[in-house]
Amino acid sequence: MLGKTVSVHIGQAGCQLGHAVWELYCLEHGVQADGRAGPWKACARETAESAFSRNGNRFTPRAVMCDTDPTVIDEVRHGAYRQLFAPDCLISHKEGAAGNYAVGRNAVGQAILPQVSQAVRRQAEACDRLEGLILYHSYGGGTGSGFTPLLMESLRNSYGRKTLLQMAVYPSPKLATGTVEPYNTVACLQACEPLSSGVILLDNEAMYGIIQKYFGGSMTSSDYTRANRLCAQLISSLTAGFRFSGEQNATLADISTNLIPYPRLIYLSPSYAPMRRSGYVESSDKRAASQQLVAEALSDENLFVKIAAKNKPFLAACMMFRGALSVSEGKSVLGRTWSDLFGRVKIAHNDQPPTRVPDTGIDVGPSALAVLSNTPAVVGKFRNLGRKFDSMFGQGAFLATYLANGYNRDQFVSAREHLSSIDQAYMESVDDPSVYDTPTASPGEQPRGPEQYRMKFSRPNGPGFHGPSLDGSGLNGPGYKSPGPRGPGSKSPGSKGAGPRYYEE
């Protein structure tokens, strides 16, 4: 019998991604937009019940969608799939989190936590074999970053050692929707890590590159539909192992068991192939098509995280073949050239072929390959994030709302040190950390190794720090320390060369 999972979609990014995922799941499992059973295709009744709750001839997604802002949830309530989801699993609040981690966690998030926890509990109790929970959210948004760790604490207390897997959208500097995304991301990373069984990163910047390369278009901050549908194809292949029967499936527990060698190293980089626009003609040579499929899936261009991982050792990987390509064929195509790159490889296969969503411009072939890898190359994303955080926090920028909502400077410093410790943990897991050095942010900056990351910000309101006071009163309020008169050669906090001040431990 297949295990069952509960999906929780949090915030705008999580709910919009969830809409694309359930649109594809309905086509794969033969469920119509109103929840009634449609053409069954090749899947049996029990496969539909692995993702949906069944009541007679009606199927309801085993999912909860929640957001502090009612806009996105109202779109689901009144959209094409309004009859699909259970009304008590669509939860919103009257005001949003304003793109702020502290507001999402300490203010409006507290208001919807009991209702969301109860909805998740109802879905979980209806499962006869609960395998785990999958949380879809973003790191950059207020609800996605702030409410997610709050909910995960409640879920971890309720479900103990059940798998809690995150599908996390990582912010992109090219498509930033908020100035304070670095603050939200750093804070959320620290809060979620002790509670999470694994994090599958979905990088907006990487999806931007995929759309430009394979589909010849551009992705704007106001239209993520195509990106969400690309992610849905990836997620469908990653979850096919516990939604469809098969002899060599990869379950939800297998992901954390096989891909996370040490407790701190939970950040997984996914890739997917093939990426095809409508009208693409597949090669008639089956082996050549298989070789192309594997080569594409293992290339940096098909990674859903913008990192340089090619020809660099992996800590572990899981290759999930789907459709016509068998495991033996996949292994023969891999050969020694590719397999030598991996420390540990799990190979899984499911017979269910990919499904095409009509009128999207995205085509599928008879086979697909999704790869989840745990690679130290992911620290490049965290180092870039750290530089952006340093630039803002060193000048005390945009702190007032965080301080006013219960997130103080000591917590900022602790979260920044935690980000550095992720880098250190990954570098300690490899023999040659220099392989994973990332380019500097500017010509005069030296690459940051783990030993350079063991530094702290100058103490709040201490010598040389200029910014809002600890009591949240803001600039020029009580407790604000004036920079004083500027002498010859001094630089203002916003001028070139200004930045965070450190002291060595």
Residue pairs with C-beta under 8 A, 6 or more apart in sequence:
1 46
1 129
2 46
2 47
2 49
2 50
2 129
2 242
2 243
2 244
2 245
3 50
3 129
3 130
3 131
3 132
3 242
3 251
3 252
4 49
4 50
4 62
4 127
4 128
4 129
4 130
4 131
5 50
5 51
5 62
5 130
5 131
5 132
5 133
5 134
5 239
5 242
5 252
6 62
6 63
6 64
6 120
6 123
6 124
6 127
6 130
6 133
6 134
7 18
7 21
7 61
7 62
7 63
7 64
7 133
7 134
7 135
7 136
8 14
8 63
8 64
8 66
8 116
8 120
8 133
8 134
8 135
8 136
8 151
9 15
9 17
9 18
9 63
9 64
9 65
9 66
9 136
9 137
10 66
10 67
10 135
10 136
10 137
10 143
10 144
10 147
10 148
10 151
11 67
11 68
11 137
11 138
11 141
11 142
11 143
11 144
11 147
11 148
12 67
12 69
12 71
12 72
12 138
12 141
12 143
12 144
13 136
13 137
13 138
13 141
13 144
13 169
13 224
14 65
14 67
14 135
14 136
14 137
14 138
14 144
14 167
14 169
15 65
15 66
15 67
15 72
15 73
15 76
15 136
16 72
16 224
16 228
17 136
17 167
17 169
17 202
17 228
17 231
17 232
18 63
18 65
18 136
19 76
19 79
19 81
19 228
20 225
20 228
20 229
20 231
20 232
21 136
21 231
21 232
21 235
21 236
22 61
22 63
22 81
22 84
22 85
23 81
23 229
23 232
23 357
24 229
24 232
24 233
24 236
24 355
24 357
25 31
25 51
25 52
25 61
25 236
25 243
26 32
26 33
26 81
26 84
27 355
27 357
28 41
28 43
28 236
28 243
28 352
28 355
29 43
29 47
29 48
29 51
29 52
29 59
29 243
30 37
30 38
30 39
30 40
30 41
30 43
30 48
31 37
31 38
31 48
31 52
31 59
31 84
32 38
33 80
33 81
33 83
33 84
34 83
34 84
35 58
35 59
35 60
35 83
35 84
36 57
36 58
36 59
37 48
37 57
37 58
37 59
42 352
43 244
43 352
44 245
46 245
47 243
47 244
47 245
48 54
48 59
50 242
50 243
50 244
51 61
51 62
51 243
52 59
52 60
52 61
52 62
53 59
53 60
53 61
53 62
53 123
53 126
60 84
60 85
60 86
61 84
61 85
61 86
62 123
62 126
62 127
63 85
63 89
63 123
64 89
64 91
64 116
64 119
64 120
64 123
65 73
65 76
65 85
65 89
65 90
65 91
66 73
66 90
66 91
66 92
66 112
66 116
66 119
66 143
66 147
67 73
67 91
67 92
67 93
67 96
67 143
68 92
68 93
68 95
68 96
68 97
68 104
68 108
68 109
68 111
68 112
68 142
68 143
68 147
69 92
69 93
69 95
69 96
69 97
69 143
70 92
70 93
70 94
72 92
73 90
73 91
73 92
74 92
76 82
76 85
76 90
77 87
77 90
88 119
88 122
89 119
89 123
91 112
91 115
91 116
91 119
92 112
93 108
93 111
93 112
95 108
96 108
96 142
96 143
97 103
97 104
97 107
97 108
97 109
97 141
97 142
97 143
97 146
97 147
98 142
98 401
99 140
99 141
99 142
99 177
99 178
99 180
99 181
99 184
100 142
100 146
100 180
100 184
100 401
100 402
100 405
101 142
101 145
101 146
101 180
101 183
101 184
101 187
101 188
101 402
101 407
102 146
102 187
102 401
102 402
102 404
102 405
102 406
102 407
103 109
103 142
103 146
103 401
103 405
104 141
104 142
104 143
104 144
104 145
104 146
104 147
104 150
105 146
105 147
105 149
105 150
105 191
105 407
106 146
106 405
106 406
106 407
107 405
108 143
109 143
109 146
109 147
109 150
110 150
112 147
113 147
113 150
113 151
113 154
116 151
117 151
117 154
117 155
117 158
120 133
120 151
120 155
121 158
124 130
124 133
124 159
130 159
130 162
131 162
131 163
131 242
131 251
131 252
131 253
132 162
132 163
132 164
132 165
132 197
132 252
132 253
133 155
133 159
133 162
133 163
133 164
133 165
134 165
134 166
134 167
134 239
134 252
135 148
135 151
135 152
135 164
135 165
135 166
135 167
136 167
137 143
137 144
137 145
137 148
137 166
137 167
137 168
137 169
138 144
138 145
138 168
138 169
138 170
138 171
139 145
139 168
139 169
139 170
139 171
139 181
139 184
139 185
139 188
139 189
140 169
140 170
140 171
140 176
140 177
140 178
140 181
140 184
140 185
141 177
141 178
141 184
142 178
142 184
144 169
144 188
145 184
145 185
145 187
145 188
146 184
146 187
146 188
148 166
148 188
148 192
149 188
149 191
149 192
149 195
152 164
152 192
152 195
152 196
153 195
155 164
155 195
156 164
156 195
163 197
163 198
163 252
163 253
163 255
163 256
164 195
164 196
164 197
165 196
165 197
165 198
165 199
165 200
165 252
165 255
165 256
166 192
166 196
166 198
166 199
166 200
167 200
167 202
167 235
168 199
168 200
168 201
168 202
169 202
169 203
169 204
170 185
170 201
170 202
170 203
170 204
170 305
170 381
171 177
171 181
171 182
171 184
171 185
171 204
172 203
172 204
172 205
172 208
172 306
173 205
173 384
173 388
174 204
174 205
174 208
175 204
175 205
175 208
175 219
175 220
175 221
176 221
177 221
178 184
179 398
180 392
180 398
182 385
182 388
182 389
182 392
183 389
183 392
183 393
183 398
183 402
183 412
185 385
186 385
186 386
186 389
186 412
186 415
186 416
186 418
186 419
187 407
187 411
187 412
187 415
189 415
189 418
189 419
189 422
190 414
190 415
190 418
190 419
192 199
193 264
193 266
193 418
193 422
196 266
197 255
197 256
197 260
197 266
198 255
198 256
198 259
198 260
198 266
198 268
199 266
199 267
199 268
200 238
200 268
200 270
200 372
201 267
201 268
201 269
201 270
201 304
201 305
201 378
201 381
202 231
202 270
202 304
202 305
203 304
203 305
203 306
203 381
204 227
205 306
206 303
206 304
206 305
206 306
207 219
207 227
207 230
207 231
207 304
208 218
208 219
208 227
209 301
209 306
210 230
210 275
210 301
210 302
210 304
211 217
211 218
211 219
211 226
211 227
211 230
212 218
212 219
213 275
213 301
214 275
214 276
214 277
215 226
215 275
215 277
215 361
215 362
216 277
217 226
219 226
219 227
226 360
226 361
226 362
229 357
229 360
229 362
230 272
230 275
230 362
231 304
232 357
233 272
233 354
233 362
233 364
233 368
234 270
234 272
234 304
234 370
236 354
236 355
237 272
237 320
237 322
237 354
237 368
237 369
237 370
238 270
238 320
238 370
238 372
239 252
240 246
240 249
240 320
240 322
240 350
240 352
241 249
241 250
241 251
241 254
241 320
241 348
241 350
242 249
242 250
242 251
242 252
244 350
244 351
244 352
246 349
246 350
246 351
246 352
247 349
248 327
248 347
248 348
248 349
248 350
249 348
249 349
249 350
250 258
250 318
250 320
250 346
250 348
254 318
254 346
254 348
255 268
255 318
255 372
256 266
258 316
258 318
258 344
258 346
259 268
259 316
259 317
259 318
259 346
259 372
259 373
259 374
260 266
260 316
260 374
261 315
261 316
261 343
261 344
261 374
261 429
262 425
262 429
264 421
264 422
264 425
265 315
265 374
265 425
265 426
265 429
267 374
267 378
267 422
268 372
268 373
268 374
269 303
269 304
269 305
269 307
269 309
269 372
269 373
269 374
269 375
269 377
269 378
270 303
270 304
270 305
270 370
270 371
270 372
270 373
271 297
271 298
271 299
271 302
271 303
271 304
271 370
271 371
271 373
272 297
272 302
272 304
272 368
272 369
272 370
272 371
273 293
273 294
273 296
273 297
273 302
273 368
273 369
274 292
274 293
274 296
274 364
274 365
274 368
275 296
275 302
276 362
276 363
276 364
276 365
277 361
277 362
277 363
278 361
278 362
278 363
279 363
280 363
282 289
282 365
282 366
283 289
283 292
287 329
287 333
289 365
289 367
290 325
290 329
290 330
290 333
290 367
291 333
293 325
293 333
293 365
293 367
293 368
293 369
294 330
294 333
294 334
294 338
294 369
296 302
297 319
297 369
297 370
297 371
298 310
298 338
298 371
299 310
300 307
300 308
300 309
300 310
303 309
305 378
305 381
306 381
307 375
307 377
307 378
307 380
307 381
308 377
308 380
308 438
309 373
309 375
309 377
311 341
312 341
312 375
312 376
312 377
312 435
312 436
313 341
313 342
313 343
313 375
313 430
313 435
314 341
314 342
314 343
314 373
314 374
314 375
315 343
315 344
315 374
315 375
315 376
315 429
315 430
316 342
316 343
316 344
316 345
316 346
316 373
316 374
317 342
317 344
317 345
317 346
317 371
317 372
317 373
317 374
318 345
318 346
318 347
318 348
318 371
318 372
318 373
319 330
319 334
319 345
319 346
319 347
319 348
319 369
319 370
319 371
320 348
320 349
320 350
320 369
320 370
320 371
320 372
321 327
321 330
321 347
321 348
321 349
321 350
321 367
321 368
321 369
322 349
322 350
322 352
322 353
322 354
322 367
322 368
322 369
322 370
323 350
323 351
323 352
323 353
323 354
323 365
323 366
323 367
323 368
324 353
324 366
324 367
325 349
325 366
325 367
325 369
326 349
327 347
327 348
327 349
330 347
330 349
330 369
331 347
339 345
342 373
353 364
353 366
353 367
353 368
354 364
354 365
354 367
354 368
355 364
356 362
356 363
356 364
376 426
376 427
376 429
376 430
376 433
376 436
377 436
378 426
379 422
379 423
379 426
379 427
379 436
379 438
380 436
380 438
382 419
382 422
382 423
383 423
383 438
383 448
384 438
384 441
385 419
386 416
386 419
386 420
386 423
386 448
386 453
387 441
389 416
389 419
390 416
390 499
390 500
391 499
391 500
392 398
393 399
393 412
393 416
393 457
393 500
394 457
394 498
394 499
394 500
394 501
395 466
395 467
395 493
395 494
395 498
395 499
396 465
396 466
396 467
396 468
396 493
397 467
399 409
399 412
399 467
399 468
400 468
400 472
400 474
400 475
402 412
403 409
403 468
403 470
403 471
403 472
404 472
408 460
408 470
409 460
409 470
410 460
412 457
413 456
413 457
413 460
416 457
417 456
420 450
420 453
420 454
420 455
421 453
423 448
423 450
423 453
424 450
424 453
424 454
426 436
427 433
427 436
427 449
427 450
428 450
430 436
433 449
433 450
437 447
437 449
438 447
439 447
440 446
440 447
446 452
454 505
455 502
455 503
455 504
455 505
456 502
456 503
456 505
457 500
457 501
457 502
458 464
458 465
458 500
458 501
458 502
458 503
459 465
460 470
461 469
461 470
461 479
461 481
464 501
465 481
465 501
466 481
466 482
466 483
466 493
467 475
468 474
468 475
468 477
468 480
469 477
469 478
469 479
469 480
469 481
470 479
471 477
471 478
471 479
473 479
473 480
474 480
483 492
483 493
486 492
491 497
491 498
492 498
